[in-house]
Amino acid sequence: MIPLNQAVQASPVLSGITQRIQQSQQMLATILPLLPAALRQQVWAGPLDGTSWCLFVGNPAVGTKLRQLSPTLLAALRQSGMGVEQLRLKVRTRF
């Protein structure tokens, strides 16, 4: 039996998914310092789909604040070399 790590690397589909997850986490690390401290625990990285990135938020108020901050967040992502043109925000339901 081959280890999971090798199986993921050997599969183009799984490898691509892994890369998108890692990029989404890197993008979250890029924007977290720009968020007010009280909101940082209410934001989670979501799926990356081409040039659109989804962020999960803890409640609608956090989503509203992130919409206000969207231009700043997108500028920081572009400056970091991440090709994101759109942020999508989804209120996180129970996980």
N, CA, C and O atoms as CSV, one atom per row, in Angstrom:
chain,resi,resn,atom,element,x,y,z
A,1,MET,N,N,0.843,-1.174,0.000
A,1,MET,CA,C,0.000,0.000,0.000
A,1,MET,C,C,0.896,1.247,0.000
A,1,MET,O,O,1.867,1.323,0.753
A,2,ILE,N,N,0.556,2.226,-0.857
A,2,ILE,CA,C,1.364,3.445,-0.921
A,2,ILE,C,C,0.844,4.467,0.085
A,2,ILE,O,O,-0.351,4.509,0.377
A,3,PRO,N,N,1.744,5.283,0.608
A,3,PRO,CA,C,1.319,6.312,1.563
A,3,PRO,C,C,0.398,7.335,0.887
A,3,PRO,O,O,0.483,7.572,-0.318
A,4,LEU,N,N,-0.465,7.921,1.681
A,4,LEU,CA,C,-1.425,8.904,1.179
A,4,LEU,C,C,-0.726,10.056,0.473
A,4,LEU,O,O,-1.180,10.506,-0.579
A,5,ASN,N,N,0.361,10.530,1.034
A,5,ASN,CA,C,1.100,11.648,0.449
A,5,ASN,C,C,1.528,11.334,-0.985
A,5,ASN,O,O,1.390,12.174,-1.873
A,6,GLN,N,N,2.042,10.133,-1.209
A,6,GLN,CA,C,2.475,9.734,-2.550
A,6,GLN,C,C,1.283,9.609,-3.492
A,6,GLN,O,O,1.372,9.982,-4.662
A,7,ALA,N,N,0.183,9.092,-2.992
A,7,ALA,CA,C,-1.016,8.937,-3.824
A,7,ALA,C,C,-1.542,10.297,-4.270
A,7,ALA,O,O,-1.954,10.459,-5.419
A,8,VAL,N,N,-1.530,11.260,-3.378
A,8,VAL,CA,C,-2.002,12.605,-3.721
A,8,VAL,C,C,-1.095,13.228,-4.774
A,8,VAL,O,O,-1.573,13.827,-5.737
A,9,GLN,N,N,0.206,13.087,-4.590
A,9,GLN,CA,C,1.152,13.662,-5.545
A,9,GLN,C,C,1.078,12.972,-6.901
A,9,GLN,O,O,1.316,13.606,-7.930
A,10,ALA,N,N,0.756,11.699,-6.915
A,10,ALA,CA,C,0.693,10.948,-8.169
A,10,ALA,C,C,-0.565,11.256,-8.976
A,10,ALA,O,O,-0.583,11.061,-10.191
A,11,SER,N,N,-1.592,11.725,-8.327
A,11,SER,CA,C,-2.855,12.026,-9.007
A,11,SER,C,C,-2.910,13.503,-9.379
A,11,SER,O,O,-2.846,14.358,-8.496
A,12,PRO,N,N,-3.026,13.821,-10.665
A,12,PRO,CA,C,-3.107,15.234,-11.062
A,12,PRO,C,C,-4.297,15.967,-10.436
A,12,PRO,O,O,-4.187,17.139,-10.076
A,13,VAL,N,N,-5.423,15.281,-10.308
A,13,VAL,CA,C,-6.616,15.911,-9.746
A,13,VAL,C,C,-6.399,16.231,-8.261
A,13,VAL,O,O,-6.636,17.357,-7.822
A,14,LEU,N,N,-5.950,15.238,-7.500
A,14,LEU,CA,C,-5.728,15.455,-6.069
A,14,LEU,C,C,-4.603,16.455,-5.822
A,14,LEU,O,O,-4.670,17.254,-4.888
A,15,SER,N,N,-3.586,16.410,-6.650
A,15,SER,CA,C,-2.477,17.354,-6.516
A,15,SER,C,C,-2.957,18.788,-6.752
A,15,SER,O,O,-2.549,19.711,-6.047
A,16,GLY,N,N,-3.820,18.963,-7.741
A,16,GLY,CA,C,-4.374,20.291,-8.023
A,16,GLY,C,C,-5.226,20.813,-6.879
A,16,GLY,O,O,-5.158,21.991,-6.529
A,17,ILE,N,N,-6.027,19.932,-6.300
A,17,ILE,CA,C,-6.860,20.327,-5.157
A,17,ILE,C,C,-5.983,20.729,-3.988
A,17,ILE,O,O,-6.240,21.735,-3.326
A,18,THR,N,N,-4.942,19.940,-3.733
A,18,THR,CA,C,-4.014,20.249,-2.639
A,18,THR,C,C,-3.348,21.604,-2.849
A,18,THR,O,O,-3.209,22.380,-1.903
A,19,GLN,N,N,-2.939,21.891,-4.071
A,19,GLN,CA,C,-2.305,23.182,-4.367
A,19,GLN,C,C,-3.276,24.340,-4.142
A,19,GLN,O,O,-2.886,25.377,-3.605
A,20,ARG,N,N,-4.536,24.173,-4.546
A,20,ARG,CA,C,-5.517,25.247,-4.347
A,20,ARG,C,C,-5.786,25.470,-2.864
A,20,ARG,O,O,-5.950,26.610,-2.430
A,21,ILE,N,N,-5.833,24.392,-2.082
A,21,ILE,CA,C,-6.033,24.532,-0.630
A,21,ILE,C,C,-4.864,25.288,-0.015
A,21,ILE,O,O,-5.065,26.187,0.802
A,22,GLN,N,N,-3.651,24.931,-0.403
A,22,GLN,CA,C,-2.469,25.610,0.128
A,22,GLN,C,C,-2.452,27.078,-0.270
A,22,GLN,O,O,-2.111,27.935,0.545
A,23,GLN,N,N,-2.816,27.380,-1.517
A,23,GLN,CA,C,-2.842,28.767,-1.958
A,23,GLN,C,C,-3.909,29.554,-1.197
A,23,GLN,O,O,-3.685,30.708,-0.833
A,24,SER,N,N,-5.056,28.942,-0.959
A,24,SER,CA,C,-6.114,29.609,-0.204
A,24,SER,C,C,-5.639,29.933,1.215
A,24,SER,O,O,-5.933,31.010,1.734
A,25,GLN,N,N,-4.917,29.019,1.837
A,25,GLN,CA,C,-4.380,29.258,3.180
A,25,GLN,C,C,-3.334,30.373,3.165
A,25,GLN,O,O,-3.285,31.186,4.089
A,26,GLN,N,N,-2.503,30.418,2.130
A,26,GLN,CA,C,-1.514,31.494,2.001
A,26,GLN,C,C,-2.204,32.846,1.823
A,26,GLN,O,O,-1.762,33.855,2.371
A,27,MET,N,N,-3.276,32.853,1.062
A,27,MET,CA,C,-4.008,34.093,0.850
A,27,MET,C,C,-4.629,34.573,2.152
A,27,MET,O,O,-4.626,35.770,2.439
A,28,LEU,N,N,-5.160,33.648,2.941
A,28,LEU,CA,C,-5.724,34.023,4.239
A,28,LEU,C,C,-4.637,34.623,5.131
A,28,LEU,O,O,-4.869,35.621,5.813
A,29,ALA,N,N,-3.462,34.016,5.123
A,29,ALA,CA,C,-2.348,34.542,5.920
A,29,ALA,C,C,-1.953,35.947,5.460
A,29,ALA,O,O,-1.493,36.755,6.266
A,30,THR,N,N,-2.128,36.237,4.182
A,30,THR,CA,C,-1.811,37.563,3.642
A,30,THR,C,C,-2.780,38.618,4.138
A,30,THR,O,O,-2.369,39.735,4.452
A,31,ILE,N,N,-4.064,38.282,4.213
A,31,ILE,CA,C,-5.050,39.312,4.568
A,31,ILE,C,C,-5.328,39.429,6.061
A,31,ILE,O,O,-5.793,40.474,6.515
A,32,LEU,N,N,-5.053,38.378,6.836
A,32,LEU,CA,C,-5.386,38.427,8.270
A,32,LEU,C,C,-4.806,39.645,8.988
A,32,LEU,O,O,-5.512,40.254,9.791
A,33,PRO,N,N,-3.550,40.028,8.734
A,33,PRO,CA,C,-3.026,41.213,9.434
A,33,PRO,C,C,-3.778,42.505,9.099
A,33,PRO,O,O,-3.690,43.482,9.844
A,34,LEU,N,N,-4.509,42.515,7.993
A,34,LEU,CA,C,-5.258,43.716,7.588
A,34,LEU,C,C,-6.621,43.808,8.254
A,34,LEU,O,O,-7.280,44.846,8.187
A,35,LEU,N,N,-7.041,42.733,8.892
A,35,LEU,CA,C,-8.359,42.702,9.533
A,35,LEU,C,C,-8.262,43.185,10.973
A,35,LEU,O,O,-7.243,42.981,11.632
A,36,PRO,N,N,-9.317,43.823,11.460
A,36,PRO,CA,C,-9.349,44.153,12.889
A,36,PRO,C,C,-9.195,42.877,13.714
A,36,PRO,O,O,-9.729,41.828,13.354
A,37,ALA,N,N,-8.473,42.973,14.806
A,37,ALA,CA,C,-8.169,41.799,15.629
A,37,ALA,C,C,-9.427,41.024,16.028
A,37,ALA,O,O,-9.406,39.794,16.071
A,38,ALA,N,N,-10.499,41.720,16.313
A,38,ALA,CA,C,-11.726,41.065,16.763
A,38,ALA,C,C,-12.368,40.203,15.667
A,38,ALA,O,O,-13.149,39.300,15.966
A,39,LEU,N,N,-12.043,40.478,14.410
A,39,LEU,CA,C,-12.657,39.726,13.307
A,39,LEU,C,C,-11.830,38.525,12.867
A,39,LEU,O,O,-12.355,37.632,12.200
A,40,ARG,N,N,-10.575,38.483,13.217
A,40,ARG,CA,C,-9.668,37.441,12.684
A,40,ARG,C,C,-10.126,36.028,13.001
A,40,ARG,O,O,-9.924,35.118,12.197
A,41,GLN,N,N,-10.733,35.833,14.148
A,41,GLN,CA,C,-11.200,34.495,14.523
A,41,GLN,C,C,-12.522,34.139,13.839
A,41,GLN,O,O,-13.013,33.019,13.978
A,42,GLN,N,N,-13.092,35.086,13.105
A,42,GLN,CA,C,-14.384,34.882,12.452
A,42,GLN,C,C,-14.268,34.727,10.938
A,42,GLN,O,O,-15.272,34.784,10.228
A,43,VAL,N,N,-13.038,34.530,10.440
A,43,VAL,CA,C,-12.811,34.429,8.994
A,43,VAL,C,C,-12.004,33.164,8.707
A,43,VAL,O,O,-10.990,32.898,9.352
A,44,TRP,N,N,-12.478,32.381,7.716
A,44,TRP,CA,C,-11.818,31.139,7.326
A,44,TRP,C,C,-11.634,31.109,5.822
A,44,TRP,O,O,-12.466,31.620,5.073
A,45,ALA,N,N,-10.537,30.506,5.385
A,45,ALA,CA,C,-10.268,30.360,3.952
A,45,ALA,C,C,-11.260,29.380,3.344
A,45,ALA,O,O,-11.566,28.335,3.917
A,46,GLY,N,N,-11.743,29.743,2.186
A,46,GLY,CA,C,-12.655,28.881,1.454
A,46,GLY,C,C,-12.061,28.488,0.118
A,46,GLY,O,O,-10.857,28.635,-0.092
A,47,PRO,N,N,-12.875,27.997,-0.776
A,47,PRO,CA,C,-12.378,27.512,-2.059
A,47,PRO,C,C,-11.880,28.637,-2.965
A,47,PRO,O,O,-12.380,29.761,-2.946
A,48,LEU,N,N,-10.892,28.284,-3.741
A,48,LEU,CA,C,-10.325,29.171,-4.752
A,48,LEU,C,C,-10.745,28.621,-6.104
A,48,LEU,O,O,-10.508,27.453,-6.414
A,49,ASP,N,N,-11.371,29.473,-6.904
A,49,ASP,CA,C,-11.870,29.046,-8.202
A,49,ASP,C,C,-11.378,30.032,-9.258
A,49,ASP,O,O,-12.028,31.042,-9.529
A,50,GLY,N,N,-10.246,29.732,-9.837
A,50,GLY,CA,C,-9.671,30.642,-10.821
A,50,GLY,C,C,-9.248,31.940,-10.171
A,50,GLY,O,O,-8.339,31.958,-9.341
A,51,THR,N,N,-9.908,33.034,-10.549
A,51,THR,CA,C,-9.575,34.342,-9.986
A,51,THR,C,C,-10.568,34.783,-8.922
A,51,THR,O,O,-10.549,35.936,-8.492
A,52,SER,N,N,-11.423,33.884,-8.501
A,52,SER,CA,C,-12.419,34.174,-7.472
A,52,SER,C,C,-12.095,33.355,-6.221
A,52,SER,O,O,-11.853,32.150,-6.297
A,53,TRP,N,N,-12.096,34.028,-5.075
A,53,TRP,CA,C,-11.772,33.361,-3.811
A,53,TRP,C,C,-12.921,33.561,-2.843
A,53,TRP,O,O,-13.445,34.668,-2.712
A,54,CYS,N,N,-13.311,32.499,-2.170
A,54,CYS,CA,C,-14.399,32.545,-1.205
A,54,CYS,C,C,-13.829,32.571,0.210
A,54,CYS,O,O,-12.924,31.806,0.542
A,55,LEU,N,N,-14.363,33.448,1.023
A,55,LEU,CA,C,-14.049,33.484,2.447
A,55,LEU,C,C,-15.313,33.144,3.211
A,55,LEU,O,O,-16.393,33.645,2.900
A,56,PHE,N,N,-15.172,32.292,4.207
A,56,PHE,CA,C,-16.285,31.996,5.100
A,56,PHE,C,C,-16.186,32.946,6.285
A,56,PHE,O,O,-15.101,33.187,6.814
A,57,VAL,N,N,-17.329,33.480,6.694
A,57,VAL,CA,C,-17.365,34.411,7.824
A,57,VAL,C,C,-18.333,33.886,8.878
A,57,VAL,O,O,-19.265,33.142,8.572
A,58,GLY,N,N,-18.095,34.287,10.121
A,58,GLY,CA,C,-18.859,33.764,11.241
A,58,GLY,C,C,-20.281,34.267,11.337
A,58,GLY,O,O,-21.145,33.577,11.878
A,59,ASN,N,N,-20.539,35.452,10.823
A,59,ASN,CA,C,-21.895,36.009,10.883
A,59,ASN,C,C,-22.026,37.128,9.860
A,59,ASN,O,O,-21.021,37.584,9.315
A,60,PRO,N,N,-23.256,37.581,9.589
A,60,PRO,CA,C,-23.461,38.615,8.573
A,60,PRO,C,C,-22.728,39.933,8.861
A,60,PRO,O,O,-22.308,40.619,7.929
A,61,ALA,N,N,-22.573,40.288,10.131
A,61,ALA,CA,C,-21.875,41.541,10.454
A,61,ALA,C,C,-20.415,41.485,10.014
A,61,ALA,O,O,-19.874,42.474,9.519
A,62,VAL,N,N,-19.783,40.338,10.192
A,62,VAL,CA,C,-18.394,40.177,9.740
A,62,VAL,C,C,-18.335,40.264,8.220
A,62,VAL,O,O,-17.417,40.868,7.665
A,63,GLY,N,N,-19.296,39.670,7.555
A,63,GLY,CA,C,-19.365,39.757,6.101
A,63,GLY,C,C,-19.497,41.189,5.620
A,63,GLY,O,O,-18.872,41.576,4.633
A,64,THR,N,N,-20.299,41.969,6.303
A,64,THR,CA,C,-20.468,43.373,5.937
A,64,THR,C,C,-19.158,44.137,6.077
A,64,THR,O,O,-18.801,44.926,5.202
A,65,LYS,N,N,-18.450,43.910,7.162
A,65,LYS,CA,C,-17.166,44.586,7.376
A,65,LYS,C,C,-16.154,44.167,6.314
A,65,LYS,O,O,-15.400,45.002,5.813
A,66,LEU,N,N,-16.132,42.882,5.967
A,66,LEU,CA,C,-15.197,42.436,4.940
A,66,LEU,C,C,-15.543,43.007,3.565
A,66,LEU,O,O,-14.649,43.281,2.764
A,67,ARG,N,N,-16.823,43.184,3.293
A,67,ARG,CA,C,-17.206,43.838,2.030
A,67,ARG,C,C,-16.641,45.256,1.984
A,67,ARG,O,O,-16.178,45.709,0.937
A,68,GLN,N,N,-16.678,45.950,3.112
A,68,GLN,CA,C,-16.115,47.300,3.175
A,68,GLN,C,C,-14.606,47.277,2.963
A,68,GLN,O,O,-14.047,48.197,2.365
A,69,LEU,N,N,-13.952,46.239,3.446
A,69,LEU,CA,C,-12.501,46.116,3.340
A,69,LEU,C,C,-12.039,45.455,2.038
A,69,LEU,O,O,-10.838,45.378,1.778
A,70,SER,N,N,-12.966,44.987,1.231
A,70,SER,CA,C,-12.624,44.236,0.022
A,70,SER,C,C,-11.603,44.920,-0.880
A,70,SER,O,O,-10.668,44.253,-1.324
A,71,PRO,N,N,-11.729,46.214,-1.175
A,71,PRO,CA,C,-10.717,46.840,-2.041
A,71,PRO,C,C,-9.301,46.745,-1.454
A,71,PRO,O,O,-8.338,46.504,-2.182
A,72,THR,N,N,-9.186,46.934,-0.156
A,72,THR,CA,C,-7.879,46.846,0.505
A,72,THR,C,C,-7.352,45.422,0.465
A,72,THR,O,O,-6.172,45.197,0.195
A,73,LEU,N,N,-8.223,44.463,0.733
A,73,LEU,CA,C,-7.816,43.055,0.740
A,73,LEU,C,C,-7.391,42.601,-0.656
A,73,LEU,O,O,-6.373,41.926,-0.808
A,74,LEU,N,N,-8.160,42.965,-1.660
A,74,LEU,CA,C,-7.816,42.593,-3.032
A,74,LEU,C,C,-6.495,43.231,-3.460
A,74,LEU,O,O,-5.687,42.592,-4.135
A,75,ALA,N,N,-6.274,44.476,-3.076
A,75,ALA,CA,C,-5.006,45.151,-3.414
A,75,ALA,C,C,-3.831,44.424,-2.771
A,75,ALA,O,O,-2.795,44.243,-3.411
A,76,ALA,N,N,-3.973,44.010,-1.529
A,76,ALA,CA,C,-2.897,43.287,-0.837
A,76,ALA,C,C,-2.625,41.947,-1.516
A,76,ALA,O,O,-1.472,41.540,-1.654
A,77,LEU,N,N,-3.678,41.268,-1.936
A,77,LEU,CA,C,-3.501,39.985,-2.616
A,77,LEU,C,C,-2.812,40.171,-3.962
A,77,LEU,O,O,-1.938,39.384,-4.325
A,78,ARG,N,N,-3.191,41.192,-4.693
A,78,ARG,CA,C,-2.539,41.472,-5.982
A,78,ARG,C,C,-1.071,41.826,-5.779
A,78,ARG,O,O,-0.204,41.378,-6.529
A,79,GLN,N,N,-0.803,42.632,-4.763
A,79,GLN,CA,C,0.565,43.041,-4.479
A,79,GLN,C,C,1.421,41.832,-4.096
A,79,GLN,O,O,2.628,41.833,-4.339
A,80,SER,N,N,0.825,40.818,-3.511
A,80,SER,CA,C,1.540,39.603,-3.127
A,80,SER,C,C,1.670,38.619,-4.289
A,80,SER,O,O,2.237,37.537,-4.135
A,81,GLY,N,N,1.146,38.999,-5.441
A,81,GLY,CA,C,1.258,38.131,-6.611
A,81,GLY,C,C,0.169,37.087,-6.744
A,81,GLY,O,O,0.275,36.173,-7.562
A,82,MET,N,N,-0.874,37.216,-5.949
A,82,MET,CA,C,-1.991,36.278,-6.034
A,82,MET,C,C,-2.994,36.838,-7.032
A,82,MET,O,O,-3.414,37.989,-6.914
A,83,GLY,N,N,-3.372,36.042,-7.998
A,83,GLY,CA,C,-4.229,36.524,-9.079
A,83,GLY,C,C,-5.707,36.508,-8.753
A,83,GLY,O,O,-6.499,35.911,-9.483
A,84,VAL,N,N,-6.084,37.151,-7.673
A,84,VAL,CA,C,-7.493,37.174,-7.273
A,84,VAL,C,C,-8.127,38.486,-7.718
A,84,VAL,O,O,-7.596,39.566,-7.459
A,85,GLU,N,N,-9.263,38.377,-8.386
A,85,GLU,CA,C,-9.973,39.562,-8.853
A,85,GLU,C,C,-11.285,39.780,-8.114
A,85,GLU,O,O,-11.848,40.874,-8.137
A,86,GLN,N,N,-11.768,38.726,-7.457
A,86,GLN,CA,C,-13.071,38.816,-6.790
A,86,GLN,C,C,-13.043,38.049,-5.479
A,86,GLN,O,O,-12.507,36.944,-5.394
A,87,LEU,N,N,-13.636,38.664,-4.453
A,87,LEU,CA,C,-13.846,37.989,-3.175
A,87,LEU,C,C,-15.323,37.657,-3.046
A,87,LEU,O,O,-16.188,38.501,-3.281
A,88,ARG,N,N,-15.594,36.422,-2.670
A,88,ARG,CA,C,-16.962,36.024,-2.369
A,88,ARG,C,C,-17.010,35.748,-0.879
A,88,ARG,O,O,-16.086,35.151,-0.326
A,89,LEU,N,N,-18.064,36.170,-0.234
A,89,LEU,CA,C,-18.208,35.967,1.205
A,89,LEU,C,C,-19.437,35.115,1.471
A,89,LEU,O,O,-20.515,35.367,0.933
A,90,LYS,N,N,-19.257,34.108,2.306
A,90,LYS,CA,C,-20.363,33.228,2.670
A,90,LYS,C,C,-20.407,33.123,4.185
A,90,LYS,O,O,-19.383,32.914,4.837
A,91,VAL,N,N,-21.594,33.269,4.731
A,91,VAL,CA,C,-21.761,33.106,6.169
A,91,VAL,C,C,-21.653,31.612,6.461
A,91,VAL,O,O,-22.356,30.788,5.877
A,92,ARG,N,N,-20.770,31.301,7.361
A,92,ARG,CA,C,-20.480,29.898,7.702
A,92,ARG,C,C,-21.607,29.355,8.573
A,92,ARG,O,O,-21.960,29.936,9.598
A,93,THR,N,N,-22.153,28.241,8.144
A,93,THR,CA,C,-23.113,27.539,8.967
A,93,THR,C,C,-22.338,26.539,9.812
A,93,THR,O,O,-21.116,26.451,9.691
A,94,ARG,N,N,-22.994,25.817,10.627
A,94,ARG,CA,C,-22.303,24.858,11.504
A,94,ARG,C,C,-21.450,23.893,10.714
A,94,ARG,O,O,-21.880,23.361,9.690
A,95,PHE,N,N,-20.234,23.669,11.195
A,95,PHE,CA,C,-19.320,22.701,10.591
A,95,PHE,C,C,-19.150,21.555,11.530
A,95,PHE,O,O,-18.418,20.612,11.228
